[in-house]
Amino acid sequence: MKHPRKHSIPRVSTALIVAISIVLLFSGCANKSETKDTASKPSNIKQQSYFIFDTIVTVKIYDAKASDQDFEQIKGLMETIDKQMSRTKEGSELYNLNQHAGKGPFKVSEEVFQVIETALDYAEKTNGRFEPTIGPLVDLWNIGHENAKVPKQADIDEKLKLVDYKKVKLDKENLTVELEQPGMVVDLGSIGKGYAADVIAKYIRDQGYTSAIIDLGGNIFAVGEKPGGLDWTIGVQDPDETRGNQIGQAKVKDRTIVTSGVYERYFVENGKHYHHILDPKTGYPVENKLNSVTIVTEKSTDADALSTSLFSLGLEEGLRFIETKPEAEAIFITTDHKVYTSSGIQKYFDLTNEHYQFAE
């Protein structure tokens, strides 16, 4: 589903010991942000963690009436999304679509069509900096897996020929998607986990629950407000430190917070750090002196796409772009520990880390 988001919702392939380690470390926090919710009575919190989308997903519902059946339903929703939108799971809709590249229109479900349509809209609005056909490069670099390495330039050049969102054709009436060139690979990793968070949030609201936290490996959705009418306090991850270390906190209600950063998935070769957010123009990881971009908005699908889009656009273009989205705010962290924000976020974001400062 984060380009890798962030790039795909990959097949669950992480070693069991890694999964266990994550679970032991996991306590309402994740790679990108940390949720503080200790004000409520523990007896009124029902929660469940899942290992899916190659990450730990935790759902907390602040209502004693939440049942095991609710969490089973949520599990089923995620499994359906994985079967629809995983790039790597054989037999998924997206996998089958990619296998059909160059062979004409391919029928998909309404859900997959809508997510691809949204991804193409962001590609158009960012002039291809958000690129849903980045899949061939994602597969080539394989960042986040043990055999990740810097590819040969000739291989990068060859894969770049397959990256072009304009060669994806949609037929809304018939719900078909056509990848015009053989070898093209659509990757929904920069938008898929956000879509999943929105689906879970809708289910929770539909059941009448008014207070919940959804954490998809750091994609946070704060549903409603905390019991007692308080705002949620969400920590924004320090991109230079390990999980749980923050640069500051945002106080929000009924909002989602999503971050794209160089610390999420990466490898080091010959002393150089290669992160997972690939530049669709060069075929290499984006280099623009940004460490992370955090989005705060109402829909997690948009937050997911925006965080990758703004990171790829860079600081100046990213700031201009976010100001065209009055429903969304952004926090940019640069490699020199400066914090830049969109015009509306400082009313609910506090910088608390002395190693960072707001840019003048």
LUMSE-780501 format. One line per 4 residues: number of its first residue (from 1); for each residue x, y, z of C-alpha. Coordinates in Angstrom, 1 decimal, decimal comma, always signed. Example, Ala and Ser with C-alpha at 12.3 -4.5 7.8 and 13.67 -1.06 7.14 Angstrom:
BEGIN
1	+12,3 -4,5 +7,8; +13,7 -1,1 +7,1
//
This chain:
BEGIN
1	+0,0 +0,0 +0,0; +4,2 +4,5 +2,8; +7,0 +4,1 -1,3; +7,6 +2,1 -0,2
5	+5,3 +4,1 +2,6; +6,0 +3,9 +2,0; +5,7 +1,7 -1,2; +3,5 -1,3 -0,9
9	+1,4 -3,4 +1,3; +3,9 -6,3 +1,0; +3,6 -10,0 +1,8; +4,1 -10,7 +5,5
13	+7,6 -11,9 +5,3; +9,5 -10,5 +8,3; +11,2 -13,0 +10,5; +9,2 -14,2 +13,5
17	+11,8 -13,0 +15,9; +11,5 -9,5 +14,5; +7,7 -9,6 +14,8; +8,0 -10,7 +18,4
21	+10,5 -8,0 +19,1; +8,2 -5,4 +17,7; +5,3 -6,7 +19,8; +7,4 -6,4 +23,0
25	+8,4 -2,9 +22,1; +4,9 -1,8 +21,0; +2,9 +0,1 +23,5; +0,7 +2,6 +21,8
29	+3,5 +3,9 +19,7; +5,1 +3,1 +16,4; +7,9 +4,1 +14,0; +6,4 +7,5 +13,3
33	+4,5 +8,6 +16,3; +3,5 +7,8 +19,8; +0,0 +7,9 +21,3; -0,5 +8,9 +24,9
37	-3,8 +7,7 +26,2; -3,3 +6,8 +29,8; -5,9 +9,2 +31,1; -8,8 +6,7 +30,6
41	-9,6 +3,8 +32,8; -7,9 +0,6 +31,6; -11,1 -1,3 +32,1; -12,8 +0,8 +29,4
45	-10,1 +0,1 +26,8; -10,5 -2,8 +24,5; -7,6 -3,4 +22,2; -6,2 -5,9 +19,7
49	-2,9 -6,1 +17,8; -2,4 -7,8 +14,4; +0,6 -8,5 +12,2; -0,5 -7,6 +8,7
53	+0,7 -5,3 +5,9; +4,2 -6,3 +7,0; +3,7 -4,3 +10,2; +2,1 -4,3 +13,6
57	-1,4 -2,8 +13,6; -3,0 -2,0 +16,9; -6,6 -0,9 +17,4; -7,8 +0,5 +20,7
61	-11,5 +1,2 +21,3; -12,4 +3,3 +24,4; -15,7 +1,6 +25,1; -16,5 -1,3 +27,4
65	-19,1 -2,5 +24,9; -16,5 -3,2 +22,3; -16,5 -7,0 +21,7; -14,2 -9,7 +20,3
69	-16,5 -9,8 +17,3; -15,7 -6,2 +16,5; -12,0 -7,0 +16,4; -12,6 -10,1 +14,3
73	-14,6 -7,9 +11,9; -11,6 -5,4 +11,8; -9,3 -8,3 +11,1; -11,5 -9,4 +8,2
77	-11,5 -5,9 +6,8; -7,7 -5,8 +6,8; -7,4 -9,2 +5,3; -9,7 -8,2 +2,5
81	-7,7 -5,1 +1,8; -4,5 -7,1 +1,7; -6,0 -9,6 -0,8; -7,1 -6,6 -2,9
85	-4,1 -4,3 -2,8; -0,9 -6,2 -2,0; +1,6 -5,8 -4,7; +3,5 -9,0 -3,7
89	+0,7 -11,4 -2,6; +0,1 -13,8 -5,5; -3,5 -13,8 -6,5; -4,4 -10,4 -5,1
93	-6,2 -8,0 -7,3; -3,3 -5,7 -7,6; -0,9 -8,6 -8,3; -3,2 -9,9 -11,1
97	-3,5 -6,4 -12,5; +0,2 -6,0 -12,7; +0,5 -9,5 -14,3; -1,9 -8,2 -17,0
101	+0,2 -5,2 -17,9; +0,3 -4,6 -21,7; -2,7 -7,0 -22,3; -5,6 -4,5 -22,2
105	-8,2 -3,4 -19,6; -8,4 -5,5 -16,4; -11,6 -5,6 -14,2; -11,0 -4,7 -10,6
109	-13,2 -4,1 -7,5; -14,7 -0,7 -6,8; -12,4 -0,3 -3,8; -9,2 -1,0 -5,8
113	-10,4 +1,3 -8,6; -11,1 +4,1 -6,2; -7,7 +3,9 -4,6; -5,9 +3,8 -7,9
117	-8,0 +6,7 -9,1; -7,0 +8,7 -6,0; -3,3 +7,8 -6,5; -3,4 +8,9 -10,1
121	-5,0 +12,2 -9,1; -2,1 +12,9 -6,7; +0,3 +11,9 -9,5; -1,3 +14,5 -11,8
125	-1,4 +17,2 -9,2; +2,3 +16,7 -8,2; +3,5 +16,3 -11,8; +4,5 +12,7 -11,2
129	+6,4 +13,2 -7,9; +3,8 +10,9 -6,4; +4,1 +8,0 -8,7; +1,9 +4,9 -8,3
133	+3,7 +3,0 -11,1; +7,0 +3,1 -9,1; +6,7 -0,7 -8,6; +9,5 -1,8 -11,0
137	+12,0 +0,4 -9,1; +10,7 -0,8 -5,7; +11,2 -4,4 -6,8; +14,7 -3,6 -8,1
141	+16,0 -1,9 -4,9; +14,1 -4,2 -2,6; +14,6 -1,9 +0,4; +13,4 -3,3 +3,7
145	+14,6 -6,8 +2,9; +17,8 -8,6 +3,6; +19,2 -8,6 +0,1; +18,7 -4,8 -0,5
149	+21,6 -3,3 -2,5; +22,3 -0,4 -4,9; +21,3 -1,7 -8,4; +23,4 -1,3 -11,5
153	+22,8 +2,0 -13,3; +21,8 +0,1 -16,5; +19,1 -1,8 -14,5; +17,8 +1,5 -13,0
157	+17,6 +3,0 -16,5; +15,7 +0,1 -17,8; +13,1 +0,1 -15,0; +12,7 +3,9 -15,4
161	+11,2 +3,2 -18,8; +8,3 +1,4 -17,1; +7,5 +4,3 -14,6; +4,8 +6,6 -16,0
165	+1,4 +7,2 -14,4; +0,1 +8,6 -17,7; +0,2 +5,1 -19,1; -2,5 +3,9 -16,7
169	-6,0 +4,2 -18,2; -9,2 +4,0 -16,2; -12,7 +3,2 -17,2; -15,0 +4,1 -14,3
173	-18,1 +2,8 -15,9; -16,7 -0,7 -16,4; -14,3 -0,5 -13,4; -11,3 -1,5 -15,5
177	-7,7 -0,4 -15,2; -5,3 -0,7 -18,1; -1,5 -0,7 -17,8; -0,4 +0,1 -21,4
181	+3,1 -1,1 -21,3; +4,2 -4,7 -20,5; +6,3 -4,8 -17,3; +4,5 -1,9 -15,6
185	+3,8 -2,4 -11,8; +1,3 -0,4 -9,8; +2,4 +0,0 -6,2; -0,2 +1,3 -3,7
189	+2,3 +1,4 -0,8; +2,1 +5,2 -0,5; -1,6 +5,2 +0,0; -2,8 +1,8 +1,0
193	-2,3 +1,8 +4,7; -4,0 +5,1 +4,9; -7,0 +3,6 +3,0; -7,0 +0,8 +5,5
197	-7,1 +3,2 +8,4; -10,1 +5,0 +6,9; -11,9 +1,7 +6,5; -11,3 +0,7 +10,1
201	-12,3 +4,2 +11,3; -15,6 +3,9 +9,4; -16,3 +0,5 +10,9; -15,7 +1,8 +14,4
205	-18,0 +4,9 +13,9; -20,7 +2,7 +12,3; -20,8 +0,6 +15,4; -21,5 +3,7 +17,5
209	-18,1 +3,9 +19,1; -16,9 +7,5 +19,5; -13,4 +7,2 +20,9; -10,6 +5,0 +19,4
213	-7,0 +5,0 +18,3; -5,9 +3,1 +15,1; -2,2 +2,6 +14,6; -1,1 +1,0 +11,4
217	+2,7 +0,8 +11,9; +2,7 +4,5 +12,7; -0,2 +5,7 +10,6; -2,3 +7,1 +13,4
221	-6,0 +7,7 +13,3; -7,5 +9,4 +16,4; -11,2 +8,6 +16,1; -13,4 +11,2 +17,9
225	-11,9 +12,5 +21,1; -10,6 +11,0 +24,3; -13,2 +10,0 +26,9; -14,0 +13,0 +28,9
229	-13,9 +15,3 +25,9; -10,1 +15,8 +25,8; -7,9 +16,0 +22,7; -5,6 +13,2 +21,9
233	-1,9 +13,9 +22,4; +0,1 +12,4 +19,5; +3,9 +12,5 +19,5; +5,7 +13,2 +16,3
237	+8,7 +10,9 +15,8; +12,3 +12,3 +15,9; +13,7 +11,0 +12,6; +17,2 +10,8 +14,1
241	+16,2 +8,5 +17,0; +14,6 +5,2 +17,7; +10,9 +4,6 +18,2; +9,2 +6,7 +20,8
245	+11,6 +9,6 +20,8; +9,7 +12,7 +19,8; +10,3 +16,2 +18,4; +7,0 +17,4 +19,7
249	+3,3 +16,7 +20,2; +0,1 +17,5 +18,4; -3,2 +17,8 +20,2; -6,0 +16,6 +17,9
253	-9,4 +15,0 +17,8; -10,9 +13,1 +14,8; -7,7 +13,5 +12,8; -5,2 +11,3 +11,3
257	-1,4 +11,8 +11,5; +0,9 +10,1 +9,0; +4,7 +10,6 +8,5; +7,1 +9,7 +5,7
261	+10,7 +9,7 +6,7; +14,2 +8,5 +5,8; +14,3 +6,3 +9,0; +11,4 +4,1 +8,1
265	+13,1 +1,6 +5,8; +16,7 +1,8 +4,6; +20,0 +0,1 +4,2; +23,6 +1,3 +4,3
269	+26,2 +0,5 +1,6; +29,7 +1,7 +1,6; +28,8 +4,2 +4,3; +25,9 +5,8 +2,4
273	+22,3 +5,7 +3,7; +19,7 +4,6 +1,1; +16,1 +5,2 +2,3; +13,0 +3,8 +0,7
277	+11,3 +6,9 -0,8; +12,4 +6,6 -4,4; +12,6 +9,5 -6,9; +10,6 +8,5 -10,0
281	+12,7 +10,9 -12,1; +16,2 +9,5 -11,2; +15,4 +6,0 -9,9; +17,4 +6,7 -6,7
285	+16,2 +7,6 -3,2; +15,0 +11,2 -3,0; +17,8 +13,6 -1,9; +16,5 +17,0 -0,8
289	+17,7 +17,6 +2,8; +14,4 +16,5 +4,3; +14,4 +13,9 +7,1; +10,6 +13,6 +7,4
293	+7,2 +15,0 +6,5; +4,2 +14,6 +8,8; +0,6 +15,3 +7,7; -2,4 +16,0 +9,9
297	-5,8 +15,9 +8,2; -9,2 +14,2 +8,2; -8,7 +11,2 +5,9; -5,8 +8,9 +6,3
301	-5,8 +8,0 +2,6; -5,0 +11,6 +1,8; -2,5 +11,8 +4,7; -0,6 +8,8 +3,4
305	-0,5 +10,2 -0,2; +0,3 +13,7 +0,9; +3,2 +12,7 +3,2; +5,0 +10,9 +0,3
309	+4,0 +13,6 -2,2; +5,4 +16,4 -0,1; +8,6 +14,5 +0,8; +9,2 +13,9 -2,9
313	+8,4 +17,5 -3,8; +10,9 +18,9 -1,3; +10,6 +21,7 +1,2; +9,7 +24,7 -0,9
317	+7,4 +23,0 -3,4; +5,9 +20,9 -0,6; +5,0 +24,0 +1,5; +3,4 +25,6 -1,5
321	+1,4 +22,4 -2,3; +0,1 +21,9 +1,2; -1,2 +25,5 +1,3; -3,6 +24,5 -1,5
325	-5,1 +21,9 +0,9; -6,9 +23,9 +3,6; -8,1 +20,7 +5,3; -4,5 +19,4 +5,8
329	-1,4 +20,6 +7,7; +2,2 +19,6 +7,5; +5,4 +19,5 +9,5; +8,7 +19,3 +7,6
333	+11,9 +18,3 +9,4; +15,2 +19,0 +7,6; +18,5 +17,3 +8,0; +19,9 +20,3 +10,0
337	+17,1 +19,9 +12,6; +15,0 +22,8 +11,5; +11,2 +22,5 +11,6; +9,0 +24,1 +9,0
341	+5,2 +24,0 +9,2; +2,2 +24,9 +7,1; +0,3 +28,0 +8,3; -2,3 +26,4 +10,4
345	-0,6 +23,7 +12,4; +1,1 +25,7 +15,2; -2,2 +26,2 +16,9; -2,1 +22,5 +18,0
349	+1,5 +21,5 +17,6; +4,1 +22,0 +20,3; +7,8 +21,6 +19,6; +9,3 +19,9 +22,8
353	+12,7 +18,6 +21,7; +15,6 +21,1 +22,4; +17,6 +19,6 +19,5; +15,1 +21,1 +17,0
357	+13,9 +24,6 +16,4; +11,3 +26,3 +14,2; +12,9 +27,8 +11,1; +12,7 +31,6 +11,1
//
